[in-house]
Amino acid sequence: MKKFLAVLMLLCMAFTCAMADEAAPAPEAKGEGVMTYAEYAAADLYTEVTVEAYVQATQDWWDNKITVYAQDDMGGYFIYEMVCSEEDAAKLVEGAKIRVKGEKIEYAGEVEIGTQPTFEILEGNYVAEAKDMTALLGTEELISHINQKAIFKGLKLEKLTHKYGEPGDDIYLTFSLNGQNYDFCVERYLTGPETEVYKTACELQVGDVVDVEGFLYWYNGANPHITKIVK
């Protein structure tokens, strides 16, 4: 009986490891000369960085540039206006693995890879799961998850405004939780007027309580870019 239980435990451990391998890339999967997320996070601003990560979403392609929300097993990356042909932009689907070279820069608190970053597509696929960060709102810990997929639950809408006074561009939303207000954004170039999340946002009324999913963008404080709203 003990032998049977030992064998069963080994099989369960093997199955669990196999599932973990399918769910997330192995930390040792970085190419030569490529930074881990910890090394990237510790790098000085305005220095060259090279990372490997997985596309989670992109903003609209234009003028041979595309902005990418990417993530690996340790952290998130906002890759601003990456040099990219229209043909290659079509290959940057959710989960696609890329190696990116650029400059680590900062704008209004948002840490990103910019200054015309370049990329190459690699073998591999990974779609990150959004983490529930509701309890981190208003804490100093929240920024350590910058650019990652996040879920925030039980938010009450306090204010909604359109960038130019009417639907068509960005939507700015202020939600409250436990007596504090927090700013969010429906980014037009990520989720435009034709998307379900944009339409849902336009229909919200002050006082509505919702769960929100998106990328933890930063603009003078947390300003997540919303990708999903559930009432």
C-alpha positions in Angstrom: 0.0 0.0 0.0 2.8 2.4 0.9 4.6 1.6 -2.4 1.3 2.3 -4.3 0.9 5.7 -2.5 4.5 6.7 -3.2 4.1 5.9 -6.9 0.8 7.8 -7.0 2.4 10.8 -5.4 5.2 10.8 -8.0 2.7 10.6 -10.8 0.7 13.5 -9.4 3.9 15.6 -9.0 4.9 14.8 -12.6 1.4 15.8 -13.8 1.5 19.0 -11.8 4.9 20.0 -13.2 3.7 19.2 -16.7 0.6 21.5 -16.2 2.8 24.2 -14.9 5.1 24.0 -17.9 2.1 24.5 -20.2 0.7 27.4 -18.1 3.9 29.5 -18.0 7.3 29.7 -19.6 10.2 28.3 -17.6 12.4 31.0 -16.0 15.5 29.6 -17.7 14.0 30.1 -21.2 15.7 33.5 -21.6 18.1 33.7 -24.6 21.8 34.6 -24.2 22.3 38.3 -23.3 18.6 38.7 -22.4 17.6 40.2 -19.1 15.4 38.5 -16.6 12.5 40.7 -15.4 14.4 41.3 -12.1 17.4 42.6 -14.1 15.2 44.7 -16.3 13.4 46.2 -13.2 16.8 47.0 -11.6 18.3 48.6 -14.8 18.9 52.3 -14.8 16.5 54.5 -16.8 17.7 55.6 -20.2 19.9 52.5 -20.7 19.6 49.8 -23.3 17.7 46.7 -22.4 16.9 43.4 -24.1 14.0 41.3 -22.9 12.0 38.3 -24.0 8.3 38.3 -23.3 4.9 37.3 -24.7 2.5 39.6 -26.4 -0.8 39.9 -24.4 -2.3 42.7 -26.5 -1.4 45.5 -29.0 -2.6 49.0 -29.7 -3.5 49.9 -33.3 -0.6 49.7 -35.8 0.3 52.9 -37.6 3.2 54.6 -39.4 5.4 51.4 -39.1 5.0 51.4 -35.3 3.0 49.4 -32.8 2.7 49.6 -29.0 2.7 46.2 -27.2 1.5 45.0 -23.8 3.7 42.0 -23.0 4.4 39.7 -20.0 6.5 36.8 -18.9 6.3 34.6 -15.9 7.7 37.3 -13.6 6.4 40.7 -14.8 4.9 43.0 -17.4 6.3 45.2 -20.1 4.9 48.2 -21.9 6.7 48.5 -25.3 6.0 51.9 -26.8 6.0 52.4 -30.5 8.1 49.4 -31.5 9.4 49.5 -35.1 7.2 47.1 -37.0 5.9 46.6 -40.5 2.2 46.1 -41.1 3.0 42.5 -42.2 4.8 41.8 -38.9 2.1 43.5 -36.9 -0.3 40.8 -38.0 2.0 38.2 -36.4 1.9 39.8 -33.0 -1.1 37.8 -31.8 -1.9 37.1 -28.2 0.7 34.7 -26.7 3.4 35.3 -29.4 7.0 35.3 -28.0 9.2 38.2 -28.9 12.7 39.5 -28.1 12.8 43.2 -27.8 15.7 45.7 -27.7 15.2 49.3 -26.7 15.8 51.9 -24.1 14.2 51.8 -20.6 12.4 55.1 -20.2 9.9 56.6 -17.9 6.9 58.9 -18.6 4.6 60.3 -15.8 5.5 57.3 -13.7 5.0 54.7 -16.4 8.2 52.6 -17.0 8.4 51.3 -20.6 10.7 50.2 -23.4 10.8 53.0 -25.9 13.0 55.1 -28.2 12.1 53.0 -31.3 12.6 49.6 -29.9 13.1 46.7 -32.3 12.0 43.1 -32.1 12.2 39.6 -33.5 9.6 36.8 -33.2 10.7 33.6 -31.4 9.2 30.2 -30.9 6.9 29.9 -27.9 3.5 30.9 -26.6 2.1 32.1 -23.3 -1.1 33.9 -22.3 -0.9 35.3 -18.7 -3.8 35.1 -16.3 -5.0 38.3 -14.8 -4.2 38.6 -11.1 -6.8 39.9 -8.6 -5.1 43.1 -7.3 -8.2 44.7 -5.7 -6.6 44.6 -2.2 -3.5 46.4 -3.6 -5.3 49.5 -4.7 -4.0 52.5 -2.8 -0.9 50.6 -1.5 2.8 51.1 -2.4 2.9 47.4 -3.4 0.7 48.0 -6.4 3.4 49.5 -8.6 5.6 46.4 -8.3 3.0 44.8 -10.6 3.2 47.6 -13.2 2.1 46.6 -16.7 0.7 43.2 -15.6 -2.8 41.9 -16.3 -5.0 42.7 -13.3 -8.5 42.3 -12.1 -10.2 44.8 -9.7 -13.5 43.8 -8.1 -16.4 45.6 -6.6 -15.6 49.1 -8.0 -18.3 51.8 -7.9 -18.5 54.3 -10.8 -18.2 57.8 -9.5 -17.5 59.7 -12.8 -17.2 59.0 -16.5 -15.9 61.5 -19.1 -15.0 61.2 -22.8 -11.7 62.7 -23.9 -13.4 65.1 -26.4 -16.8 65.3 -24.7 -18.4 62.5 -26.6 -17.8 58.8 -27.6 -15.0 58.1 -30.1 -11.8 58.5 -28.2 -10.5 57.6 -24.7 -12.9 57.2 -21.9 -11.8 58.2 -18.4 -13.5 56.5 -15.5 -13.2 57.2 -11.8 -14.2 54.3 -9.5 -14.4 54.2 -5.7 -13.6 51.4 -3.3 -13.6 51.7 0.5 -14.0 55.5 0.4 -11.0 56.1 -2.0 -11.2 57.0 -5.7 -9.1 55.4 -8.5 -8.6 56.4 -12.1 -9.0 54.0 -15.0 -9.0 54.4 -18.8 -10.6 52.8 -21.8 -7.7 53.4 -24.2 -9.1 54.0 -27.7 -6.1 52.5 -29.5 -6.3 49.3 -27.4 -10.1 48.8 -27.2 -11.8 51.2 -29.7 -15.4 52.1 -30.2 -16.2 48.8 -32.0 -15.2 46.7 -29.0 -17.5 45.3 -26.4 -15.7 46.9 -23.5 -15.9 50.3 -25.1 -19.7 49.9 -25.7 -20.1 48.6 -22.1 -18.2 51.6 -20.7 -20.4 54.0 -22.6 -23.5 52.5 -21.1 -22.3 52.7 -17.5 -24.1 55.0 -15.0 -22.8 56.6 -11.9 -23.4 54.3 -9.0 -22.9 51.1 -11.1 -20.7 48.4 -9.3 -18.5 46.5 -11.7 -15.5 44.1 -11.9 -12.8 45.5 -14.2 -9.9 43.7 -16.0 -7.0 45.4 -17.8 -3.3 46.2 -17.9 -1.8 48.1 -14.9 -0.6 51.1 -16.8 0.7 54.1 -14.8 0.1 57.8 -15.4 0.9 59.9 -12.4 -0.4 57.0 -10.4 -2.2 53.8 -11.3 -4.3 54.2 -14.4 -5.2 50.8 -15.7 -6.1 50.3 -19.4 -9.4 48.5 -19.3 -10.0 45.4 -21.5 -13.1 44.0 -19.8 -16.0 45.3 -17.6 -18.5 43.0 -15.9 -21.5 44.4 -14.1 
